[in-house]
Amino acid sequence: MKKSLFIKMIILAAINLAVAINVSGQSKYQSSAFEIKLTGTSNLHDWEMKAISGTSDASFVVEKDKVISVSKLNFSLPAKNLKSGHNAMDKNTYKALKTDSNPTISFVLVSATVISSGGNNYKLNCVGKMTIAGVTNQTDLAASGIYNPANKTFTITGIKKMKMTDYNVTPPKALLGTLKTGNDISIAYNIKFSS
């Protein structure tokens, strides 16, 4: 009798595990919309560069239409996708970013926490490795997320402030040195993920 009861308990535990896996599965997502905006200052005027193409992938655990956790969140942006609308500025920026030898700006998640802020809204606190101009630093990213259970999409937005010199980037100059960019920059991102 004891052996029969033990086997029944094992079968019941296996069924419960299978149901749990189906209810709270980890889903893989790819970016379906991607926008990065780089902004900064100079001694003459503020400036910005935009990129609307790059790649990003993520893995979210969704349970009963609620995002529970993030186990993967990476993005990769060819630096030359950043455009200001001014060729001279673009060239100076690419030179400062050393794009010939380090063509990609990337972020690879190390850890993340997801906190519900009501409804389908979330706060993500991420730690990851950011690589710019061939230099990799561990950094934090705070993002807002909106999950749409109807089409299973997850959109994250946020702004990361940093200094160019943190990545051994010398702030670019132009117009024979009369235009000097500031060291402080912001990277704003808006990425929509679809499963």
Contacts in CASP RR format, 6 or more apart in sequence:
PFRMAT RR
TARGET T0000
AUTHOR 0000-0000-0000
METHOD contacts of the structure
MODEL  1
MKKSLFIKMIILAAINLAVAINVSGQSKYQSSAFEIKLTGTSNLHDWEMK
AISGTSDASFVVEKDKVISVSKLNFSLPAKNLKSGHNAMDKNTYKALKTD
SNPTISFVLVSATVISSGGNNYKLNCVGKMTIAGVTNQTDLAASGIYNPA
NKTFTITGIKKMKMTDYNVTPPKALLGTLKTGNDISIAYNIKFSS
23 63 0 8 1.000
23 64 0 8 1.000
24 61 0 8 1.000
24 62 0 8 1.000
24 63 0 8 1.000
24 68 0 8 1.000
25 61 0 8 1.000
25 62 0 8 1.000
25 63 0 8 1.000
26 59 0 8 1.000
26 60 0 8 1.000
26 61 0 8 1.000
26 71 0 8 1.000
27 59 0 8 1.000
27 60 0 8 1.000
27 61 0 8 1.000
27 62 0 8 1.000
27 152 0 8 1.000
27 195 0 8 1.000
28 57 0 8 1.000
28 58 0 8 1.000
28 59 0 8 1.000
28 72 0 8 1.000
28 195 0 8 1.000
29 57 0 8 1.000
29 58 0 8 1.000
29 59 0 8 1.000
29 60 0 8 1.000
29 154 0 8 1.000
29 193 0 8 1.000
29 194 0 8 1.000
29 195 0 8 1.000
30 55 0 8 1.000
30 56 0 8 1.000
30 57 0 8 1.000
30 193 0 8 1.000
30 194 0 8 1.000
31 54 0 8 1.000
31 55 0 8 1.000
31 56 0 8 1.000
31 57 0 8 1.000
31 75 0 8 1.000
31 191 0 8 1.000
31 192 0 8 1.000
31 193 0 8 1.000
31 194 0 8 1.000
32 153 0 8 1.000
32 192 0 8 1.000
32 193 0 8 1.000
32 194 0 8 1.000
33 155 0 8 1.000
33 190 0 8 1.000
33 191 0 8 1.000
33 192 0 8 1.000
34 51 0 8 1.000
34 52 0 8 1.000
34 53 0 8 1.000
34 54 0 8 1.000
34 55 0 8 1.000
34 56 0 8 1.000
34 75 0 8 1.000
34 190 0 8 1.000
34 191 0 8 1.000
34 192 0 8 1.000
35 50 0 8 1.000
35 51 0 8 1.000
35 52 0 8 1.000
35 189 0 8 1.000
35 190 0 8 1.000
35 191 0 8 1.000
36 50 0 8 1.000
36 51 0 8 1.000
36 52 0 8 1.000
36 54 0 8 1.000
36 77 0 8 1.000
36 82 0 8 1.000
36 187 0 8 1.000
36 188 0 8 1.000
36 189 0 8 1.000
37 48 0 8 1.000
37 49 0 8 1.000
37 50 0 8 1.000
37 51 0 8 1.000
37 187 0 8 1.000
37 188 0 8 1.000
37 189 0 8 1.000
38 48 0 8 1.000
38 49 0 8 1.000
38 50 0 8 1.000
38 51 0 8 1.000
38 82 0 8 1.000
38 185 0 8 1.000
38 186 0 8 1.000
38 187 0 8 1.000
38 188 0 8 1.000
39 46 0 8 1.000
39 47 0 8 1.000
39 48 0 8 1.000
39 49 0 8 1.000
39 185 0 8 1.000
39 186 0 8 1.000
39 188 0 8 1.000
40 46 0 8 1.000
40 47 0 8 1.000
40 48 0 8 1.000
40 181 0 8 1.000
40 182 0 8 1.000
40 184 0 8 1.000
40 185 0 8 1.000
40 186 0 8 1.000
41 47 0 8 1.000
41 181 0 8 1.000
41 182 0 8 1.000
41 184 0 8 1.000
42 179 0 8 1.000
42 180 0 8 1.000
42 181 0 8 1.000
42 182 0 8 1.000
43 179 0 8 1.000
43 180 0 8 1.000
43 182 0 8 1.000
44 178 0 8 1.000
44 179 0 8 1.000
47 84 0 8 1.000
47 89 0 8 1.000
47 181 0 8 1.000
48 84 0 8 1.000
49 82 0 8 1.000
49 83 0 8 1.000
49 84 0 8 1.000
49 89 0 8 1.000
49 90 0 8 1.000
49 93 0 8 1.000
50 82 0 8 1.000
50 83 0 8 1.000
51 77 0 8 1.000
51 81 0 8 1.000
51 82 0 8 1.000
51 83 0 8 1.000
52 81 0 8 1.000
53 81 0 8 1.000
54 75 0 8 1.000
54 76 0 8 1.000
54 77 0 8 1.000
54 78 0 8 1.000
54 81 0 8 1.000
55 75 0 8 1.000
55 76 0 8 1.000
56 73 0 8 1.000
56 74 0 8 1.000
56 75 0 8 1.000
56 76 0 8 1.000
56 191 0 8 1.000
56 193 0 8 1.000
57 72 0 8 1.000
57 74 0 8 1.000
58 70 0 8 1.000
58 72 0 8 1.000
58 73 0 8 1.000
58 74 0 8 1.000
58 154 0 8 1.000
58 193 0 8 1.000
59 70 0 8 1.000
59 71 0 8 1.000
59 72 0 8 1.000
59 73 0 8 1.000
60 67 0 8 1.000
60 69 0 8 1.000
60 70 0 8 1.000
60 71 0 8 1.000
60 154 0 8 1.000
60 193 0 8 1.000
61 67 0 8 1.000
61 68 0 8 1.000
61 69 0 8 1.000
61 70 0 8 1.000
61 71 0 8 1.000
62 68 0 8 1.000
62 147 0 8 1.000
62 152 0 8 1.000
65 120 0 8 1.000
65 147 0 8 1.000
65 149 0 8 1.000
66 116 0 8 1.000
66 147 0 8 1.000
67 114 0 8 1.000
67 116 0 8 1.000
67 122 0 8 1.000
67 147 0 8 1.000
67 154 0 8 1.000
68 114 0 8 1.000
69 112 0 8 1.000
69 113 0 8 1.000
69 114 0 8 1.000
70 109 0 8 1.000
70 112 0 8 1.000
70 114 0 8 1.000
70 124 0 8 1.000
70 126 0 8 1.000
71 112 0 8 1.000
72 109 0 8 1.000
73 107 0 8 1.000
73 109 0 8 1.000
73 112 0 8 1.000
73 124 0 8 1.000
73 126 0 8 1.000
74 106 0 8 1.000
74 107 0 8 1.000
74 108 0 8 1.000
74 109 0 8 1.000
75 106 0 8 1.000
75 107 0 8 1.000
75 189 0 8 1.000
75 191 0 8 1.000
76 104 0 8 1.000
76 105 0 8 1.000
76 106 0 8 1.000
77 104 0 8 1.000
77 105 0 8 1.000
77 106 0 8 1.000
78 103 0 8 1.000
78 104 0 8 1.000
78 105 0 8 1.000
79 94 0 8 1.000
79 97 0 8 1.000
79 99 0 8 1.000
79 102 0 8 1.000
79 103 0 8 1.000
79 104 0 8 1.000
79 105 0 8 1.000
80 90 0 8 1.000
80 94 0 8 1.000
80 99 0 8 1.000
80 103 0 8 1.000
82 90 0 8 1.000
82 93 0 8 1.000
83 90 0 8 1.000
84 90 0 8 1.000
84 93 0 8 1.000
88 174 0 8 1.000
89 172 0 8 1.000
89 174 0 8 1.000
92 172 0 8 1.000
92 173 0 8 1.000
92 174 0 8 1.000
93 172 0 8 1.000
95 172 0 8 1.000
96 133 0 8 1.000
96 164 0 8 1.000
96 169 0 8 1.000
96 170 0 8 1.000
96 171 0 8 1.000
96 172 0 8 1.000
97 105 0 8 1.000
97 132 0 8 1.000
97 133 0 8 1.000
97 169 0 8 1.000
98 133 0 8 1.000
98 134 0 8 1.000
98 169 0 8 1.000
101 134 0 8 1.000
102 131 0 8 1.000
102 133 0 8 1.000
102 134 0 8 1.000
104 131 0 8 1.000
105 130 0 8 1.000
105 131 0 8 1.000
105 132 0 8 1.000
106 130 0 8 1.000
106 131 0 8 1.000
107 128 0 8 1.000
107 129 0 8 1.000
107 130 0 8 1.000
107 131 0 8 1.000
107 141 0 8 1.000
108 128 0 8 1.000
108 129 0 8 1.000
109 126 0 8 1.000
109 127 0 8 1.000
109 128 0 8 1.000
110 127 0 8 1.000
110 128 0 8 1.000
110 129 0 8 1.000
110 138 0 8 1.000
111 126 0 8 1.000
111 127 0 8 1.000
111 128 0 8 1.000
112 124 0 8 1.000
112 125 0 8 1.000
112 126 0 8 1.000
112 127 0 8 1.000
113 124 0 8 1.000
113 125 0 8 1.000
114 122 0 8 1.000
114 123 0 8 1.000
114 124 0 8 1.000
115 122 0 8 1.000
115 123 0 8 1.000
115 124 0 8 1.000
115 125 0 8 1.000
116 122 0 8 1.000
117 123 0 8 1.000
117 144 0 8 1.000
120 146 0 8 1.000
120 147 0 8 1.000
120 148 0 8 1.000
120 149 0 8 1.000
121 144 0 8 1.000
121 145 0 8 1.000
121 146 0 8 1.000
122 144 0 8 1.000
122 145 0 8 1.000
122 146 0 8 1.000
122 147 0 8 1.000
123 142 0 8 1.000
123 143 0 8 1.000
123 144 0 8 1.000
123 145 0 8 1.000
124 141 0 8 1.000
124 142 0 8 1.000
124 143 0 8 1.000
124 144 0 8 1.000
124 145 0 8 1.000
124 156 0 8 1.000
125 140 0 8 1.000
125 141 0 8 1.000
125 142 0 8 1.000
126 140 0 8 1.000
126 141 0 8 1.000
126 142 0 8 1.000
126 143 0 8 1.000
127 138 0 8 1.000
127 139 0 8 1.000
127 140 0 8 1.000
127 141 0 8 1.000
128 138 0 8 1.000
128 139 0 8 1.000
128 140 0 8 1.000
128 141 0 8 1.000
129 136 0 8 1.000
129 137 0 8 1.000
129 138 0 8 1.000
129 139 0 8 1.000
130 136 0 8 1.000
130 137 0 8 1.000
130 138 0 8 1.000
130 139 0 8 1.000
130 167 0 8 1.000
132 167 0 8 1.000
132 169 0 8 1.000
133 167 0 8 1.000
133 168 0 8 1.000
133 169 0 8 1.000
134 167 0 8 1.000
135 166 0 8 1.000
135 167 0 8 1.000
135 168 0 8 1.000
137 166 0 8 1.000
137 167 0 8 1.000
139 160 0 8 1.000
139 162 0 8 1.000
141 158 0 8 1.000
141 160 0 8 1.000
142 158 0 8 1.000
143 156 0 8 1.000
143 157 0 8 1.000
143 158 0 8 1.000
143 189 0 8 1.000
144 156 0 8 1.000
144 157 0 8 1.000
144 158 0 8 1.000
145 154 0 8 1.000
145 155 0 8 1.000
145 156 0 8 1.000
145 157 0 8 1.000
146 154 0 8 1.000
146 155 0 8 1.000
147 153 0 8 1.000
147 154 0 8 1.000
148 154 0 8 1.000
148 155 0 8 1.000
151 194 0 8 1.000
152 194 0 8 1.000
152 195 0 8 1.000
153 192 0 8 1.000
153 193 0 8 1.000
153 194 0 8 1.000
153 195 0 8 1.000
154 192 0 8 1.000
154 193 0 8 1.000
155 190 0 8 1.000
155 191 0 8 1.000
155 192 0 8 1.000
155 193 0 8 1.000
156 189 0 8 1.000
156 190 0 8 1.000
156 191 0 8 1.000
156 193 0 8 1.000
157 188 0 8 1.000
157 189 0 8 1.000
157 190 0 8 1.000
157 191 0 8 1.000
158 188 0 8 1.000
158 189 0 8 1.000
158 190 0 8 1.000
159 186 0 8 1.000
159 187 0 8 1.000
159 188 0 8 1.000
159 189 0 8 1.000
160 186 0 8 1.000
160 187 0 8 1.000
160 189 0 8 1.000
161 184 0 8 1.000
161 185 0 8 1.000
161 186 0 8 1.000
162 184 0 8 1.000
162 185 0 8 1.000
162 186 0 8 1.000
162 187 0 8 1.000
163 183 0 8 1.000
163 184 0 8 1.000
163 185 0 8 1.000
164 170 0 8 1.000
164 171 0 8 1.000
164 181 0 8 1.000
164 182 0 8 1.000
164 183 0 8 1.000
164 184 0 8 1.000
164 185 0 8 1.000
165 171 0 8 1.000
165 183 0 8 1.000
171 180 0 8 1.000
171 181 0 8 1.000
171 182 0 8 1.000
171 183 0 8 1.000
172 181 0 8 1.000
173 179 0 8 1.000
173 180 0 8 1.000
173 181 0 8 1.000
END
